[in-house]
Amino acid sequence: MRAMKSSAAPNTSSADRVSSLSQRIFWGIGQLLVLLAFAALLIAAGRALLLFADHARAAIEFPYTANYGEGPLLDQTLRLLRGEPLYSADLSRTPYTVTNYPPLFLLVQAPFAAAFGPDFWYGRAISTAATLVAALMLALLTRALTRDSIAGAAAGLSLLAMPYILHWSALARIDALALALSLAGLWVIAQAPRRWRNVFAAVLLITGASYTRQTYALAAPLAAFVWLLGKREIYRALIFAVSLAALVLAVFIAALVFTRGGFFVHLITANANGLDLSLIQFYIDEITRNLPLMLIGAALSLAAGAVWGRPGWWLTAPYTLGAVATALTIAKIGSDVNYLWELSAALCLLAGVLIALMRRLPLIRAALLVTLAAQIVIAYDLSVSKYAPILADRVAKTDQFAAVAAFIASSEEPVVLADEFMGELVMSGRRVQFQPFEFSQLNRDGMWDQSAFLAALDRGDYPLVILYQPFRNPSLRFERWTGEMLRILNERFRPFTQIGETTLYQHVGP
C-alpha cells in the first residue's frame, strides 16, 4: 500500500504541472488576442481621430458662421466685455436678444475676444480642446472605476469617434466645455470618494458645468450622489448634495438679484420652446441603425453590473438615466445633436466598463474590443456620410459666405437684421438687434408680443434684412420667422441681391 501511494504521487504532481502549464498557455494566448483586438480598436479609432482632427482644423480655419448659434454667443461675449447687461428682464424692448445659457463659456471666450477682436476661431478652438479634455476625463473616469487602462482608453477613444461629438465639437458653442467639466467632476470623486477635497472639487466642477449649460445639472450630480451612496459614504453623499445645491442656488439667487429676474427669464422662460415629438423618434431610429453594438453593450454592461454587484454600476446607471432624460429634450423645436452629448458619453463609459468586467475572460474581452472597433467603423460611416459634410458644405461655399460678409461690412446701414449671418454682423462692428428664431418661438408660445417689432419692421426701422434659405431645408425660414414677419418682408421689402442661398431684402416703404 505504501508503495502504491508513493508511486501515485509523482503521477498526480505531473498532471497538475501539465494542467498548470496548459492554463498558462491558454491565458497567454488569450492575452495576446486581447492585445491584437486592442490594436484593431486603435486602428479604427485612429481613423476616426484623423477625421476629428481634419474637421477641427477646417472649422477653426473657416472665418465665417458655421452654425446659427455662434453669432449670438459672439455678440454676448462682446457685450460682456463692454459691461452691457446680458439678461434683461424685459424682452419687449430692443434689442430683441436672448442669452439662452449661463455665462461661463462667455467668460472663457472673453479674454480672446479682448485680445483678437470678434472672431470665430478661438471659440471653436476652445470647443475642440474641451472635447479632447472630455475624452481624457472619460478615459480617466473609466480607469478609476475599473482599474483597467485598456478599458479607459477604449472609452475615451470611442467618445471622439461618436458622430454627434464630431459634428458639434468644432463649433463655437458651449457644450464641449460643459461636458469636460462634468466628466472631470465625476472623475475626481470616483478616484477618491473618501477624500473631502475631491468631494468639494467635484462640487465646483459640476457647478461649473451647470453654469455653462443648465441641462448639465442632472446626469453628473445624480451619478456622483448615487456613487457615494453605493460606496456607503452616506455622510459624504449628503454633504456633496447639500454643498452642490447650496452653491448652485446661491449663484442662481445672486444672478436673479443682479439681473432683476432676467436670469430666470432667459435661461428658463425663453428656453421653453414647443415640442416636436417626431424628433425623438427620428434620433431613436438613427441611433438604433448606426450605434446598435453600443446599445447592446450598454444594456449588457448595466445588467452585468446590477447582477454581479459591480461598484461602478452605482455611477454608470444613474449617469445613463440622467443622460437619457436630457437626450429626450431633443424634442424641443430647434434642438440639435448637442442634446445627445451626455448620452454619447454614457454609451462610451458603459462600453469601457463592460470590457473591464471581462478582464478574467480574455477571449470574451478580445471579442468585445473587436466589437467596439466594428462599432467605431459603423459610426465613422455616419460621420462621413451625414455630419462631417455639414461643415464641408459650408467650406465649399466659402466664396458665397465671403460675399455676404463683404456686403455687410461695406453696407452703410447701421442696423441690419439677419438670421444665419448674425455673426457677420458682429464681425462688422454691429450689434445683434434681433434673434429671429428665439423670438419667433416666444411669440408662438405666447410669451412675447411681436406687435411692436412688426410695426418697426413695417416702417423701415430695420432697412436691410438678410435671409438664409438653404435649398436642402426650404422650410427653415418658417421656423425662424413668423408668418407676419415674412408677410411684411414680401410687402414692404424687395429682394435686391441673391448670393447663393442668401437673399438680401431692402425696405422700400408702402
Residue pairs with C-beta under 8 A, 6 or more apart in sequence:
27 362
30 362
30 363
30 365
30 366
31 362
33 362
33 363
33 366
34 150
34 362
34 365
34 366
34 369
36 366
37 365
37 366
37 367
37 368
37 369
37 370
37 373
38 150
38 153
38 154
38 369
40 369
40 370
40 373
41 154
41 157
41 369
41 370
41 372
41 373
41 376
42 157
43 373
44 161
44 373
44 374
44 376
44 377
44 380
45 157
45 158
45 160
45 161
45 373
45 376
47 380
48 157
48 160
48 161
48 166
48 376
48 379
48 380
48 383
49 157
49 160
49 161
51 166
51 380
51 383
51 384
51 388
52 160
52 161
52 166
52 169
55 166
55 169
55 170
55 388
55 391
56 124
56 128
56 169
56 170
58 170
58 391
58 392
58 395
59 66
59 124
59 128
59 170
59 171
59 391
60 121
60 124
60 125
60 128
60 170
61 121
62 120
62 391
62 394
62 395
62 398
63 119
63 120
63 121
63 405
64 120
64 394
64 398
64 401
64 402
64 405
64 423
64 424
65 71
65 120
65 401
65 420
65 421
65 422
65 423
65 424
66 120
66 124
66 170
66 171
66 172
66 391
66 394
67 171
67 172
67 173
68 419
68 420
68 422
68 437
69 171
69 173
70 120
70 123
70 171
70 172
70 173
70 423
71 418
71 420
71 421
71 422
71 423
71 424
71 425
71 426
71 432
72 97
72 98
72 99
72 100
72 422
72 432
72 435
73 101
73 105
73 106
73 109
73 123
73 172
73 173
73 174
74 109
74 113
74 118
74 119
74 120
74 123
74 172
74 423
74 426
74 427
75 97
75 422
75 423
75 425
75 426
75 431
75 432
76 86
76 97
76 99
76 106
77 106
77 109
77 110
77 113
78 113
78 118
78 426
79 85
79 86
79 431
80 86
80 103
80 106
80 107
80 110
81 110
81 113
81 114
85 259
85 262
86 99
86 103
86 106
86 259
86 266
87 99
87 255
87 259
87 262
87 263
87 265
87 266
87 267
88 259
88 262
88 265
89 259
89 260
89 261
89 262
89 265
90 262
91 98
91 265
91 270
91 439
91 442
91 447
91 448
92 448
92 449
92 452
94 433
94 434
94 456
95 431
95 432
95 433
95 434
96 433
96 434
96 435
96 439
96 453
97 432
97 433
97 434
97 435
97 438
98 266
98 270
98 435
98 438
98 439
98 442
99 266
99 267
100 266
100 267
100 270
100 271
100 438
101 174
101 212
101 213
101 214
101 267
102 210
102 211
102 212
102 213
102 214
102 267
103 211
104 174
104 177
104 208
104 211
104 212
105 126
105 173
105 174
105 177
105 178
105 212
108 126
108 177
109 122
109 123
109 126
109 172
112 119
112 122
112 123
112 126
113 119
113 122
116 122
118 426
118 427
119 427
120 172
120 423
122 172
123 171
123 172
123 173
124 170
124 171
124 172
126 172
126 176
126 177
127 168
127 169
127 170
127 171
127 172
127 173
127 175
127 176
127 177
128 169
128 170
128 176
130 176
130 177
130 179
130 180
131 160
131 165
131 169
131 176
131 179
131 180
132 160
133 180
133 184
134 159
134 176
134 179
134 180
134 183
134 345
135 156
135 157
135 159
135 160
136 156
137 180
137 183
137 184
137 186
137 187
138 155
138 156
138 159
138 183
138 345
138 348
138 349
138 352
139 152
139 153
139 155
139 156
139 157
139 352
140 152
140 156
140 187
140 191
141 152
141 155
141 183
141 186
141 187
141 190
141 349
142 148
142 151
142 152
142 154
142 155
142 156
142 349
142 352
142 353
142 356
143 149
143 151
143 152
144 187
144 190
144 191
145 190
145 311
145 312
145 315
145 316
145 353
145 356
146 152
146 312
146 352
146 353
146 356
146 357
147 356
148 352
148 355
148 356
148 359
150 355
150 356
150 369
151 352
151 353
151 355
151 356
152 352
154 351
154 352
154 355
154 369
154 372
155 348
155 349
155 351
155 352
155 353
156 348
156 352
157 376
158 347
158 348
158 351
158 352
158 372
158 375
158 376
159 165
159 344
159 345
159 348
160 166
161 376
161 379
161 380
161 383
162 344
162 347
162 348
162 379
163 290
163 337
163 379
163 382
163 383
163 386
163 387
164 337
164 338
164 340
164 341
164 344
164 387
165 341
165 344
166 383
166 387
166 388
167 337
167 383
167 387
167 388
167 390
167 391
168 175
168 176
168 336
168 337
168 338
168 341
169 176
170 391
173 338
174 212
174 213
175 213
175 338
175 341
177 212
178 209
178 212
178 213
178 216
179 209
179 216
179 341
179 342
179 345
181 205
181 206
181 208
181 209
181 212
181 216
182 205
182 206
182 209
182 216
182 219
182 220
182 342
183 220
183 345
184 205
185 201
185 202
185 203
185 204
185 205
185 206
185 209
185 220
185 224
186 202
186 206
186 220
186 223
186 224
186 227
186 315
186 319
188 198
188 201
188 202
188 205
189 198
189 199
189 201
189 202
189 224
189 227
189 228
189 240
190 227
190 315
191 198
192 198
193 199
193 227
193 228
193 231
193 233
193 236
194 231
194 233
194 236
196 236
199 228
199 236
199 239
199 240
199 243
200 243
202 224
202 240
203 240
203 243
203 244
203 247
204 247
206 216
206 217
206 220
206 221
206 224
206 244
207 244
207 247
207 248
207 251
209 216
209 217
209 220
210 216
210 217
210 221
210 248
211 248
211 251
214 267
214 271
215 326
215 329
215 339
216 342
217 248
218 322
218 325
218 326
219 318
219 319
219 321
219 322
219 323
219 325
219 326
219 342
219 346
220 319
220 322
221 241
221 244
222 318
222 319
222 321
222 322
223 315
223 316
223 318
223 319
223 322
224 240
224 315
225 237
225 240
225 241
225 318
226 314
226 315
226 317
226 318
227 314
227 315
227 318
228 234
228 236
228 237
228 240
229 237
229 314
230 311
230 313
230 314
230 315
231 311
231 314
252 263
255 263
256 263
256 264
269 447
270 438
270 442
270 447
271 332
272 445
272 447
273 332
273 333
273 334
273 335
273 441
273 445
274 332
274 333
274 441
274 444
274 445
275 331
275 332
275 333
276 331
276 332
276 333
277 331
279 330
279 331
279 335
280 328
280 330
280 331
283 327
283 330
283 337
283 340
286 382
287 295
287 340
288 295
290 378
290 379
290 381
290 382
291 347
291 375
291 378
291 379
292 375
292 378
293 371
293 372
293 374
293 375
293 378
294 347
294 348
294 351
294 375
294 379
295 347
297 347
297 350
297 351
297 354
297 368
297 371
297 372
297 375
298 320
298 346
298 347
298 350
298 351
300 354
301 316
301 350
301 351
301 353
301 354
301 357
302 313
302 316
302 317
302 320
302 350
304 310
304 354
304 357
305 312
305 313
305 316
305 317
305 353
305 357
306 313
306 317
308 357
310 353
310 357
312 353
312 356
316 346
316 349
316 350
316 353
319 342
319 346
319 349
320 343
320 346
320 350
322 342
323 342
323 343
323 345
323 346
324 343
324 346
326 339
326 342
326 343
327 339
327 340
327 342
327 343
329 335
329 339
330 336
330 337
330 339
330 340
332 339
333 441
333 479
334 437
334 441
334 479
337 387
351 372
351 375
354 368
355 365
355 368
355 369
355 372
358 364
358 365
358 368
359 365
394 401
397 500
397 501
400 499
400 500
400 501
400 502
403 499
403 500
404 421
404 424
404 466
404 499
404 500
404 502
404 504
405 421
405 424
405 427
405 428
407 497
407 499
407 504
408 416
408 418
408 421
408 424
408 425
408 427
408 428
408 430
408 466
409 424
409 427
409 428
411 428
411 464
413 463
413 464
414 430
415 430
415 433
415 461
415 462
415 463
415 464
416 425
416 430
416 433
416 462
416 464
416 465
416 466
417 433
417 434
417 436
417 462
417 464
417 465
417 466
418 424
418 425
418 465
418 466
418 467
418 468
419 436
419 437
419 466
419 467
419 468
419 477
419 480
419 481
420 468
420 502
421 466
421 468
421 502
422 432
422 435
425 431
425 432
426 432
433 462
434 453
434 462
436 480
436 481
436 485
437 479
437 480
439 448
439 450
439 453
440 479
440 480
440 481
440 482
440 485
442 448
443 449
443 450
443 482
444 482
450 482
450 484
450 485
453 485
454 484
454 485
454 488
456 462
457 465
457 485
457 488
457 489
457 492
458 488
458 492
460 492
460 507
460 509
462 507
463 506
463 507
464 504
464 505
464 506
464 507
465 489
465 493
465 504
465 505
465 507
466 502
466 503
466 504
466 505
467 477
467 481
467 489
467 502
467 503
467 504
467 505
468 476
468 477
468 501
468 502
469 476
469 477
469 501
469 502
469 503
470 476
470 501
471 501
477 486
478 486
481 489
489 505
492 507
492 508
492 509
492 510
493 505
493 506
493 507
493 508
494 505
494 506
494 508
495 503
495 504
495 505
496 504
496 505
496 506
497 503
497 504
498 504
